[in-house]
Amino acid sequence: MIGRISRTTAALLVFAVSVFPVYWMVLTAFKPTRDIQSATPTFLPIPITFDHFGTAVAAKGFFSFWRNSLLVAGGAVLLALLVALLAAFAIARLQWKGRRGFVLMVFIAQMTPWEALLIPIYVIARDTGMLDTLWILTLVYFMMTLPFTIVTLRGFLAAIPVDLEEAAQVDGCSRGQAFRKVVFPLLAPGLLATSLFGFITAWNEFAFANVLIIKDQDDRTLPVWLSSFNNTFGTDWGATMAASTLFMLPVLLIFIVLQGRVTTGIVGGAVKG
C-alpha cells in the first residue's frame, strides 16, 4: 500500500514538473501585459486577452515560416520512412554479409549528439552551395530521424511472422506483393510512431535552422522565428508565449488524435528491436 502511494506521488510530481512550464506558457499568452510584468504572479488569466495572439499572427513572415516548417518536417519524414522501410526490411528479413556491422553503425548514429556535427555540416553546406536553402534543412533532419526510424521499423518487422508472407506467396503473390498487401498494413502503428517522432524532431529543431539559414530570412523556420520577439528593446513575453502556444498546437493535436496507435507503435517496435 505504501509503495503504491509512493509511486502515485512520484508520478504526480513528475507530471506536475513536466506540465507546469506548458501551463505557464499558455497562461502568459492570455495575460494582459501589465499582469505579465507584475511582481505578483497570478495563476489564472483574469482578464483574458487575445492581443498577444494578434501580435504573433501579424508578425512578419508568420505564414511563410509555417509553410517552411511544414515542408521541411514533412519532407524529412517522408524521406526517412522510405529509406528506413527498405533498410529495416533488409535487416529483419534478409541474411547478408555485414548485416551486424550495419546495425551497429545505425545504433552509433542514433546515439551521436547532432550538435557535435553542426560545424562540419555547415562547412559541407557552404562548400556545396546549399546554405540558405530548405533542402539542406530537409536533408539534415532526414539524417537525424533516420536511425530511430530504422531501429523501430526493424523491431516491428521482426515481430511479424514470416509465415504470413510465405502463405501469401503460396497463394500466388510475389515477394513484393506479399510485403505490400500483408506486411505493410501491419506496420501502420510503427509507421505512425516513427512519423510523429521524426516530425517533432524536425518541427522543434533550432540550432541547424539558425546556422544554415543566414542570408535568406524568408526560408527560416518557426523555431528561429520565435527568437524575433527578442530584440534590443527587450522581449515581448506575451507575443513570445502566444507564438509558442501556436507553434505547439499542430504536434499536440496530432499526438492527441493518434495517441493510442503511436504508443502501440513505440512499444511494438521496442519488443524485438
C-alpha positions as CSV (number, residue, x, y, z in Angstrom):
1,M,0.0,0.0,0.0
2,I,2.8,2.4,1.0
3,G,4.7,1.5,-2.2
4,R,1.7,2.2,-4.3
5,I,1.1,5.6,-2.7
6,S,4.8,6.4,-3.2
7,R,4.7,5.5,-6.9
8,T,1.5,7.6,-7.3
9,T,3.1,10.6,-5.5
10,A,6.2,10.3,-7.7
11,A,4.1,10.1,-10.8
12,L,2.1,13.1,-9.9
13,L,5.2,15.1,-9.1
14,V,6.8,14.2,-12.4
15,F,3.6,15.1,-14.2
16,A,3.4,18.5,-12.4
17,V,7.0,19.3,-13.1
18,S,6.5,18.4,-16.8
19,V,3.2,20.2,-17.4
20,F,3.7,23.4,-15.3
21,P,6.0,25.1,-17.9
22,V,3.5,24.4,-20.6
23,Y,0.7,25.7,-18.4
24,W,2.7,28.8,-17.6
25,M,3.4,29.4,-21.3
26,V,-0.3,29.2,-22.2
27,L,-1.3,31.3,-19.2
28,T,1.2,34.0,-20.1
29,A,-0.2,34.1,-23.7
30,F,-3.6,35.1,-22.4
31,K,-2.5,37.5,-19.7
32,P,-2.5,41.3,-20.2
33,T,1.0,42.8,-20.4
34,R,0.6,44.6,-17.1
35,D,0.0,41.2,-15.4
36,I,2.9,39.6,-17.1
37,Q,5.3,42.3,-15.8
38,S,3.7,42.3,-12.3
39,A,5.9,41.3,-9.4
40,T,3.0,39.3,-8.0
41,P,2.3,36.2,-10.1
42,T,-1.2,35.1,-10.9
43,F,-2.2,31.6,-11.8
44,L,-5.4,32.4,-13.8
45,P,-5.6,34.8,-16.8
46,I,-8.1,37.3,-15.4
47,P,-8.9,39.2,-17.5
48,I,-8.2,37.2,-20.7
49,T,-6.8,39.0,-23.7
50,F,-6.1,37.8,-27.2
51,D,-3.9,40.7,-28.1
52,H,-0.7,38.7,-28.0
53,F,-2.0,36.2,-30.5
54,G,-2.9,39.1,-32.8
55,T,0.7,40.4,-32.4
56,A,2.1,36.9,-33.2
57,V,0.0,36.4,-36.3
58,A,0.7,39.9,-37.6
59,A,4.4,39.4,-37.2
60,K,6.4,39.5,-40.4
61,G,6.8,36.1,-42.1
62,F,4.3,34.3,-39.9
63,F,2.6,32.2,-42.6
64,S,5.8,31.7,-44.7
65,F,7.6,30.3,-41.7
66,W,4.8,28.0,-41.0
67,R,5.0,26.8,-44.6
68,N,8.7,26.3,-44.4
69,S,8.5,24.3,-41.2
70,L,5.7,22.1,-42.7
71,L,7.7,21.5,-45.9
72,V,11.0,20.7,-44.1
73,A,9.4,18.4,-41.4
74,G,7.1,16.7,-43.9
75,G,9.9,16.1,-46.4
76,A,12.3,14.8,-43.8
77,V,9.7,12.3,-42.5
78,L,8.8,11.0,-46.0
79,L,12.4,10.5,-46.9
80,A,13.2,8.8,-43.6
81,L,10.2,6.4,-43.9
82,L,11.1,5.5,-47.5
83,V,14.8,4.7,-46.8
84,A,14.2,3.2,-43.3
85,L,11.5,0.8,-44.6
86,L,13.9,-0.6,-47.2
87,A,16.8,-0.8,-44.7
88,A,14.6,-2.3,-41.9
89,F,13.3,-5.0,-44.3
90,A,16.9,-5.9,-45.3
91,I,17.9,-6.2,-41.7
92,A,14.9,-8.1,-40.4
93,R,14.2,-10.4,-43.4
94,L,17.5,-10.9,-45.3
95,Q,20.8,-12.5,-44.4
96,W,23.8,-10.8,-45.9
97,K,27.4,-10.2,-45.0
98,G,28.0,-7.1,-42.9
99,R,24.4,-7.1,-41.5
100,R,25.6,-6.9,-37.9
101,G,28.1,-4.2,-38.6
102,F,25.4,-2.1,-40.4
103,V,23.1,-2.5,-37.4
104,L,25.9,-1.4,-35.1
105,M,26.5,1.7,-37.3
106,V,22.8,2.6,-37.1
107,F,22.9,2.4,-33.3
108,I,26.0,4.6,-33.1
109,A,24.4,7.1,-35.4
110,Q,21.3,7.2,-33.2
111,M,23.4,7.9,-30.1
112,T,25.6,10.6,-31.8
113,P,24.9,14.1,-30.5
114,W,24.0,16.0,-33.6
115,E,25.2,19.3,-32.2
116,A,28.7,18.0,-32.5
117,L,28.2,17.8,-36.2
118,L,27.0,21.4,-36.6
119,I,30.3,22.9,-37.8
120,P,31.2,20.0,-40.2
121,I,27.7,20.1,-41.8
122,Y,27.9,23.9,-42.0
123,V,31.2,23.6,-43.9
124,I,29.8,21.0,-46.2
125,A,26.7,23.1,-46.9
126,R,28.8,26.1,-47.6
127,D,31.2,24.3,-50.0
128,T,28.4,22.7,-51.9
129,G,26.3,25.9,-52.2
130,M,23.4,24.6,-50.2
131,L,23.4,27.3,-47.5
132,D,20.2,29.3,-47.2
133,T,18.0,26.6,-48.8
134,L,15.3,24.5,-47.3
135,W,16.9,21.4,-49.0
136,I,19.8,21.4,-46.6
137,L,17.5,21.5,-43.6
138,T,15.4,18.7,-45.0
139,L,18.5,16.5,-45.5
140,V,19.8,17.2,-42.0
141,Y,16.5,16.4,-40.4
142,F,16.2,13.3,-42.6
143,M,19.6,12.1,-41.3
144,M,18.6,12.9,-37.7
145,T,15.4,10.9,-37.8
146,L,16.6,8.0,-40.0
147,P,18.4,5.9,-37.3
148,F,15.5,5.8,-34.9
149,T,13.1,5.1,-37.8
150,I,15.2,2.1,-38.9
151,V,15.5,0.7,-35.4
152,T,11.8,1.0,-34.7
153,L,10.6,-0.4,-38.1
154,R,13.2,-3.2,-37.8
155,G,11.7,-4.3,-34.5
156,F,8.2,-4.1,-35.9
157,L,9.1,-6.2,-38.9
158,A,10.9,-8.8,-36.7
159,A,7.6,-9.2,-34.7
160,I,5.6,-10.0,-37.9
161,P,5.8,-13.8,-38.6
162,V,7.5,-14.7,-41.8
163,D,4.8,-17.4,-42.3
164,L,2.3,-14.7,-43.3
165,E,4.5,-13.7,-46.3
166,E,5.2,-17.3,-47.2
167,A,1.4,-18.0,-47.1
168,A,0.8,-15.1,-49.4
169,Q,3.5,-16.3,-51.8
170,V,2.0,-19.8,-51.8
171,D,-1.3,-18.1,-52.9
172,G,0.4,-16.6,-55.9
173,C,1.8,-13.3,-54.6
174,S,5.3,-12.3,-55.4
175,R,7.6,-11.3,-52.5
176,G,6.9,-7.6,-53.3
177,Q,3.2,-8.1,-53.4
178,A,3.2,-10.1,-50.2
179,F,5.0,-7.3,-48.5
180,R,2.7,-4.7,-49.9
181,K,-0.6,-6.5,-49.2
182,V,0.2,-8.4,-46.0
183,V,3.2,-6.9,-44.1
184,F,2.7,-3.2,-44.9
185,P,-0.8,-2.9,-43.4
186,L,0.5,-4.4,-40.2
187,L,3.3,-1.8,-40.0
188,A,0.8,1.1,-39.7
189,P,1.3,1.7,-35.9
190,G,5.1,1.6,-36.3
191,L,4.9,4.0,-39.3
192,L,2.7,6.4,-37.3
193,A,5.0,6.3,-34.3
194,T,8.2,6.9,-36.3
195,S,6.5,9.6,-38.4
196,L,5.4,11.5,-35.3
197,F,8.8,11.3,-33.7
198,G,10.5,12.5,-36.9
199,F,8.0,15.3,-37.3
200,I,8.5,16.5,-33.7
201,T,12.3,16.4,-34.1
202,A,12.3,18.4,-37.3
203,W,9.5,20.8,-36.1
204,N,11.3,21.7,-32.9
205,E,14.9,21.9,-34.1
206,F,16.6,25.3,-33.7
207,A,20.4,25.1,-33.9
208,F,20.7,23.9,-37.5
209,A,17.9,26.1,-38.7
210,N,19.6,29.1,-37.1
211,V,23.1,28.4,-38.5
212,L,22.3,27.0,-42.0
213,I,19.8,29.7,-43.0
214,I,21.6,33.0,-42.7
215,K,21.0,35.4,-45.5
216,D,17.6,34.4,-46.8
217,Q,15.3,35.3,-43.9
218,D,12.2,34.1,-45.8
219,D,13.5,30.5,-45.7
220,R,13.7,30.4,-41.9
221,T,11.5,28.1,-39.8
222,L,9.2,28.6,-36.8
223,P,11.8,28.0,-34.0
224,V,14.0,30.7,-35.4
225,W,11.0,33.0,-36.0
226,L,10.2,32.8,-32.3
227,S,13.5,34.5,-31.5
228,S,12.4,37.5,-33.5
229,F,10.3,38.7,-30.5
230,N,13.6,39.2,-28.6
231,N,15.3,42.5,-29.7
232,T,17.5,45.2,-28.3
233,F,14.5,46.9,-26.7
234,G,13.6,43.7,-24.7
235,T,11.4,40.7,-25.0
236,D,7.7,40.8,-25.8
237,W,6.9,37.9,-23.5
238,G,3.2,37.9,-24.3
239,A,3.7,37.6,-28.0
240,T,6.5,35.1,-27.5
241,M,4.3,32.8,-25.4
242,A,1.4,33.2,-27.8
243,A,3.6,32.3,-30.7
244,S,5.0,29.3,-28.8
245,T,1.4,28.2,-28.0
246,L,0.5,28.3,-31.7
247,F,3.8,26.6,-32.5
248,M,2.9,23.7,-30.1
249,L,-0.7,23.2,-31.4
250,P,0.0,21.0,-34.5
251,V,2.1,18.4,-32.7
252,L,-0.2,18.4,-29.7
253,L,-3.3,17.8,-31.9
254,I,-1.6,15.1,-33.9
255,F,-0.5,13.3,-30.8
256,I,-4.0,13.5,-29.2
257,V,-5.6,12.1,-32.3
258,L,-3.0,9.3,-32.8
259,Q,-2.0,8.7,-29.2
260,G,-3.2,5.0,-29.0
261,R,-1.6,3.9,-32.2
262,V,1.6,5.8,-31.5
263,T,2.0,4.2,-28.1
264,T,1.3,0.8,-29.7
265,G,3.9,1.5,-32.4
266,I,6.6,2.5,-30.0
267,V,6.1,-0.5,-27.7
268,G,5.7,-2.9,-30.6
269,G,8.9,-1.6,-32.2
270,A,10.9,-2.0,-29.0
271,V,9.8,-5.6,-28.3
272,K,12.2,-7.1,-30.7
273,G,14.2,-4.0,-31.6
